[in-house]
Structures are given as structure tokens and as C-alpha cells.
Amino acid sequence: MAPTTRTADTALTTAETAFALLTCEPAPLVFDARPVPGLPDTTLPLDQLRTLVKLHRYDSDTTDKLWRQLAHHARDWGPAWVVGAIGVALPALTHLAAKISRGRPQHADDVDSEVLAGFLHALRTADLDTPRLWLRLCWAAWRAGTTVITADDSEELPLDLATGSRTPRMPYGHPDLLLGRAAAAGLITADTAELISATRFGDALIEQRAADEGVASSALRMRRRRAERVVAAAVVRGDLSGPVRLPRHCKAVTAA
């Protein structure tokens, strides 16, 4: 079976780059593992924590307490910890995305974006006291990723179809504020900012917008995805959501 292909700058590879920056010496972001039973009784750089959870099968109590703490940090301590939590989850998210898009390499980029978006939404909104938090986060990522394939396999939706609220997709800060800043800075156009806002956070379907504009939905998705990458890269640089201060000598590491 041919491997799933991805461009060098999907949502997941961009997240890996940001995680590498946050965990590089001399001042990597560290996690206090001492309150989590089963983990070493010390503080750990997040890349070391990720290696631990990849190599060891921890019980549900340890896993729940680990992710409860990471989720609290992501909610309370700002963008660096959002990126940090994503980074710890990336091996699992990448595996999920690869499974969803297997045999459909043309959808790999969109699947990556939706998997990450679903995980982020759950990270911010999931009930942290209910058991099996990690499984619920992964399930949210899986459901979001499969919508790309499901939408492609289905017939075009009727334009008057009632729609529910859409899941927030942007990871940092208030989405409309970020989009407004990006448009004001000339990174994206105001029309594209409105497109992202309406189809990612509002009730509009991309198919309906494409029909209104007289363009193919695939072309509109591509336009939206390009703009989202520009905004995501600006967030990683700290241009839109407050700078994440990093050592000057650290270089971005692009995931393979």
C-alpha cells in the first residue's frame, strides 16, 4: 500500500515545528510530573515526557491525571502550553491522521487540519473530571478527521440544508480577533478572514459559499487552507497572539 503523502507544512508538521522550538535548550518548557502517579518524581522537559508516554503503557489513572494537568495548563497558562499539549499528543494524532487518509493522499492535508482542530476543541472544552480523558480527546480528533473523507464521499449538500454550529478551529486566542489582526497586517485578505470565520466558526458550509461565489468547493477549501497556514505560522512566530519567547539559536525542525 502506498504511504500517505503530506506536504511539508500541514497543520501537524507546523505543530511539530512549534513544539521543537518550545523544547529546545537552554530553556525547554518543562512539566511537573510529581503530582502524577506512575511518572518520575521530577520535572521533565515536554519532549522527554512525550518519549515516556510513547515508550511506556501507563494505566488509565496515570494517563487521566497526566492529561488533566496538561489540559489545565493549556486552558490557564496560554499559547505555549497549548502547543506543548499538542506536541505530547502529536505521535498519536499523526497516527490517527495517517489511518484516516490512507489511500486518499489528496486529502492528507485537510485531514491533518481537522484532526488537530478536533483535538484542540476537545482540549479546551472536554469535561476534565470524567474518566478516560485521553481516549475522549483522541476520539474527538478522529471524528473531526473523518469528516473530510465523509464529505468527499457524499453527494453535494443541498444549499438550503440547515446547519448546526461549527467547531472552533483556531488554536490560540479568540479566532475572530486573530483573523482581524492577520487581515490588518496584510497576511490575509479581509474576504479570506471572513471566509474562515464563517465556515470554521459560524454556520456556513464551504459548499454553500462556493456555490454563492461560483467556484468549486475544492478551490475554496484550498484558498482557506493556504490562509490558515499563514495565520498558523504567524501564531507560531508570536505575531498574533503574544510572543512565545525562544532562544535565538534554536532553529525550527520540520517533521519528516
Contacts in CASP RR format, 6 or more apart in sequence:
PFRMAT RR
TARGET T0000
AUTHOR 0000-0000-0000
METHOD contacts of the structure
MODEL  1
MAPTTRTADTALTTAETAFALLTCEPAPLVFDARPVPGLPDTTLPLDQLR
TLVKLHRYDSDTTDKLWRQLAHHARDWGPAWVVGAIGVALPALTHLAAKI
SRGRPQHADDVDSEVLAGFLHALRTADLDTPRLWLRLCWAAWRAGTTVIT
ADDSEELPLDLATGSRTPRMPYGHPDLLLGRAAAAGLITADTAELISATR
FGDALIEQRAADEGVASSALRMRRRRAERVVAAAVVRGDLSGPVRLPRHC
KAVTAA
1 102 0 8 1.000
1 103 0 8 1.000
2 103 0 8 1.000
2 105 0 8 1.000
4 98 0 8 1.000
4 101 0 8 1.000
4 102 0 8 1.000
4 103 0 8 1.000
4 104 0 8 1.000
4 105 0 8 1.000
4 108 0 8 1.000
5 105 0 8 1.000
5 108 0 8 1.000
6 12 0 8 1.000
6 13 0 8 1.000
6 108 0 8 1.000
6 109 0 8 1.000
6 112 0 8 1.000
7 13 0 8 1.000
7 108 0 8 1.000
7 109 0 8 1.000
8 254 0 8 1.000
9 229 0 8 1.000
9 233 0 8 1.000
9 254 0 8 1.000
10 108 0 8 1.000
10 109 0 8 1.000
10 112 0 8 1.000
10 113 0 8 1.000
11 109 0 8 1.000
11 112 0 8 1.000
11 113 0 8 1.000
11 115 0 8 1.000
11 116 0 8 1.000
11 117 0 8 1.000
11 228 0 8 1.000
11 229 0 8 1.000
11 232 0 8 1.000
12 90 0 8 1.000
12 93 0 8 1.000
12 94 0 8 1.000
12 97 0 8 1.000
12 112 0 8 1.000
12 115 0 8 1.000
12 116 0 8 1.000
12 255 0 8 1.000
13 112 0 8 1.000
13 254 0 8 1.000
13 255 0 8 1.000
14 229 0 8 1.000
14 232 0 8 1.000
14 233 0 8 1.000
14 236 0 8 1.000
15 83 0 8 1.000
15 86 0 8 1.000
15 87 0 8 1.000
15 90 0 8 1.000
15 116 0 8 1.000
16 87 0 8 1.000
16 90 0 8 1.000
16 253 0 8 1.000
16 254 0 8 1.000
16 255 0 8 1.000
17 236 0 8 1.000
17 252 0 8 1.000
17 253 0 8 1.000
17 254 0 8 1.000
17 255 0 8 1.000
18 83 0 8 1.000
18 86 0 8 1.000
18 236 0 8 1.000
19 46 0 8 1.000
19 47 0 8 1.000
19 83 0 8 1.000
19 84 0 8 1.000
19 86 0 8 1.000
19 87 0 8 1.000
19 90 0 8 1.000
20 47 0 8 1.000
20 250 0 8 1.000
20 252 0 8 1.000
20 253 0 8 1.000
21 236 0 8 1.000
21 244 0 8 1.000
21 246 0 8 1.000
21 250 0 8 1.000
21 252 0 8 1.000
21 253 0 8 1.000
22 28 0 8 1.000
22 29 0 8 1.000
22 46 0 8 1.000
22 80 0 8 1.000
22 83 0 8 1.000
22 84 0 8 1.000
22 244 0 8 1.000
22 246 0 8 1.000
23 29 0 8 1.000
23 45 0 8 1.000
23 46 0 8 1.000
23 47 0 8 1.000
24 246 0 8 1.000
24 247 0 8 1.000
24 250 0 8 1.000
25 247 0 8 1.000
25 250 0 8 1.000
26 247 0 8 1.000
27 247 0 8 1.000
28 45 0 8 1.000
28 46 0 8 1.000
28 47 0 8 1.000
29 45 0 8 1.000
29 46 0 8 1.000
29 80 0 8 1.000
29 81 0 8 1.000
29 84 0 8 1.000
30 43 0 8 1.000
30 44 0 8 1.000
30 45 0 8 1.000
30 46 0 8 1.000
31 43 0 8 1.000
31 44 0 8 1.000
31 45 0 8 1.000
31 46 0 8 1.000
31 49 0 8 1.000
31 69 0 8 1.000
31 70 0 8 1.000
31 73 0 8 1.000
32 43 0 8 1.000
32 69 0 8 1.000
33 39 0 8 1.000
33 40 0 8 1.000
33 41 0 8 1.000
33 42 0 8 1.000
33 43 0 8 1.000
33 44 0 8 1.000
33 49 0 8 1.000
33 66 0 8 1.000
34 41 0 8 1.000
34 42 0 8 1.000
34 43 0 8 1.000
35 65 0 8 1.000
35 69 0 8 1.000
36 62 0 8 1.000
36 65 0 8 1.000
36 66 0 8 1.000
36 69 0 8 1.000
37 61 0 8 1.000
37 62 0 8 1.000
37 65 0 8 1.000
38 58 0 8 1.000
38 62 0 8 1.000
39 49 0 8 1.000
39 52 0 8 1.000
39 58 0 8 1.000
39 62 0 8 1.000
39 66 0 8 1.000
40 52 0 8 1.000
44 52 0 8 1.000
46 84 0 8 1.000
46 87 0 8 1.000
46 88 0 8 1.000
49 88 0 8 1.000
50 87 0 8 1.000
50 88 0 8 1.000
50 90 0 8 1.000
50 91 0 8 1.000
53 63 0 8 1.000
53 66 0 8 1.000
53 88 0 8 1.000
54 91 0 8 1.000
58 66 0 8 1.000
60 131 0 8 1.000
60 132 0 8 1.000
63 133 0 8 1.000
63 134 0 8 1.000
64 131 0 8 1.000
64 132 0 8 1.000
64 133 0 8 1.000
64 134 0 8 1.000
66 134 0 8 1.000
67 133 0 8 1.000
67 134 0 8 1.000
67 137 0 8 1.000
68 128 0 8 1.000
68 133 0 8 1.000
70 81 0 8 1.000
70 84 0 8 1.000
70 85 0 8 1.000
70 88 0 8 1.000
71 85 0 8 1.000
71 123 0 8 1.000
71 126 0 8 1.000
71 128 0 8 1.000
71 133 0 8 1.000
72 128 0 8 1.000
73 81 0 8 1.000
73 85 0 8 1.000
74 81 0 8 1.000
74 82 0 8 1.000
74 84 0 8 1.000
74 85 0 8 1.000
74 123 0 8 1.000
74 124 0 8 1.000
75 123 0 8 1.000
75 124 0 8 1.000
79 171 0 8 1.000
79 172 0 8 1.000
79 173 0 8 1.000
79 235 0 8 1.000
79 238 0 8 1.000
79 241 0 8 1.000
79 242 0 8 1.000
79 244 0 8 1.000
80 244 0 8 1.000
82 120 0 8 1.000
82 123 0 8 1.000
82 171 0 8 1.000
82 172 0 8 1.000
83 171 0 8 1.000
83 236 0 8 1.000
83 244 0 8 1.000
85 123 0 8 1.000
86 93 0 8 1.000
86 116 0 8 1.000
86 119 0 8 1.000
86 120 0 8 1.000
86 123 0 8 1.000
86 171 0 8 1.000
89 119 0 8 1.000
89 137 0 8 1.000
92 138 0 8 1.000
93 115 0 8 1.000
93 116 0 8 1.000
93 119 0 8 1.000
93 138 0 8 1.000
93 141 0 8 1.000
96 115 0 8 1.000
96 138 0 8 1.000
96 141 0 8 1.000
96 142 0 8 1.000
96 145 0 8 1.000
97 108 0 8 1.000
97 111 0 8 1.000
97 112 0 8 1.000
97 115 0 8 1.000
97 145 0 8 1.000
100 111 0 8 1.000
100 115 0 8 1.000
100 142 0 8 1.000
100 145 0 8 1.000
100 146 0 8 1.000
100 148 0 8 1.000
100 149 0 8 1.000
101 107 0 8 1.000
101 108 0 8 1.000
101 111 0 8 1.000
101 112 0 8 1.000
101 148 0 8 1.000
101 149 0 8 1.000
104 111 0 8 1.000
104 149 0 8 1.000
104 152 0 8 1.000
107 148 0 8 1.000
107 149 0 8 1.000
107 152 0 8 1.000
109 225 0 8 1.000
110 148 0 8 1.000
110 221 0 8 1.000
110 225 0 8 1.000
111 145 0 8 1.000
111 148 0 8 1.000
111 149 0 8 1.000
113 169 0 8 1.000
113 225 0 8 1.000
113 228 0 8 1.000
114 144 0 8 1.000
114 145 0 8 1.000
114 147 0 8 1.000
114 148 0 8 1.000
115 141 0 8 1.000
115 142 0 8 1.000
115 144 0 8 1.000
115 145 0 8 1.000
116 141 0 8 1.000
116 171 0 8 1.000
117 144 0 8 1.000
117 167 0 8 1.000
117 168 0 8 1.000
117 169 0 8 1.000
118 140 0 8 1.000
118 141 0 8 1.000
118 143 0 8 1.000
118 144 0 8 1.000
118 145 0 8 1.000
118 167 0 8 1.000
119 137 0 8 1.000
119 138 0 8 1.000
119 140 0 8 1.000
119 141 0 8 1.000
119 144 0 8 1.000
120 168 0 8 1.000
120 169 0 8 1.000
120 171 0 8 1.000
121 140 0 8 1.000
121 144 0 8 1.000
121 167 0 8 1.000
121 168 0 8 1.000
121 169 0 8 1.000
122 136 0 8 1.000
122 137 0 8 1.000
122 140 0 8 1.000
122 141 0 8 1.000
123 137 0 8 1.000
124 168 0 8 1.000
126 133 0 8 1.000
126 136 0 8 1.000
126 137 0 8 1.000
126 140 0 8 1.000
130 136 0 8 1.000
144 167 0 8 1.000
156 207 0 8 1.000
156 217 0 8 1.000
157 205 0 8 1.000
157 207 0 8 1.000
157 208 0 8 1.000
159 207 0 8 1.000
159 208 0 8 1.000
159 211 0 8 1.000
161 205 0 8 1.000
163 203 0 8 1.000
163 204 0 8 1.000
163 205 0 8 1.000
164 203 0 8 1.000
165 202 0 8 1.000
165 203 0 8 1.000
166 199 0 8 1.000
166 200 0 8 1.000
166 201 0 8 1.000
166 202 0 8 1.000
166 203 0 8 1.000
167 200 0 8 1.000
168 175 0 8 1.000
168 200 0 8 1.000
168 201 0 8 1.000
169 175 0 8 1.000
169 196 0 8 1.000
169 200 0 8 1.000
169 201 0 8 1.000
169 228 0 8 1.000
170 178 0 8 1.000
170 179 0 8 1.000
170 200 0 8 1.000
170 228 0 8 1.000
170 231 0 8 1.000
171 232 0 8 1.000
171 235 0 8 1.000
172 178 0 8 1.000
172 235 0 8 1.000
172 240 0 8 1.000
172 241 0 8 1.000
173 241 0 8 1.000
175 196 0 8 1.000
175 197 0 8 1.000
175 200 0 8 1.000
175 201 0 8 1.000
176 197 0 8 1.000
176 201 0 8 1.000
178 231 0 8 1.000
178 235 0 8 1.000
178 240 0 8 1.000
178 241 0 8 1.000
179 188 0 8 1.000
179 193 0 8 1.000
179 196 0 8 1.000
179 197 0 8 1.000
179 231 0 8 1.000
180 193 0 8 1.000
181 240 0 8 1.000
182 188 0 8 1.000
182 193 0 8 1.000
182 230 0 8 1.000
182 231 0 8 1.000
182 234 0 8 1.000
182 240 0 8 1.000
183 189 0 8 1.000
183 190 0 8 1.000
183 192 0 8 1.000
183 193 0 8 1.000
185 234 0 8 1.000
185 239 0 8 1.000
185 240 0 8 1.000
187 230 0 8 1.000
187 231 0 8 1.000
187 234 0 8 1.000
188 196 0 8 1.000
188 227 0 8 1.000
188 230 0 8 1.000
188 231 0 8 1.000
192 223 0 8 1.000
192 224 0 8 1.000
192 227 0 8 1.000
193 227 0 8 1.000
195 209 0 8 1.000
195 220 0 8 1.000
195 223 0 8 1.000
195 224 0 8 1.000
195 227 0 8 1.000
196 224 0 8 1.000
196 227 0 8 1.000
196 228 0 8 1.000
196 231 0 8 1.000
198 204 0 8 1.000
198 209 0 8 1.000
199 205 0 8 1.000
199 206 0 8 1.000
199 209 0 8 1.000
199 224 0 8 1.000
200 224 0 8 1.000
206 217 0 8 1.000
206 220 0 8 1.000
206 221 0 8 1.000
206 224 0 8 1.000
207 217 0 8 1.000
209 220 0 8 1.000
210 216 0 8 1.000
210 217 0 8 1.000
210 219 0 8 1.000
210 220 0 8 1.000
213 220 0 8 1.000
231 240 0 8 1.000
234 240 0 8 1.000
235 241 0 8 1.000
236 244 0 8 1.000
237 243 0 8 1.000
238 244 0 8 1.000
END
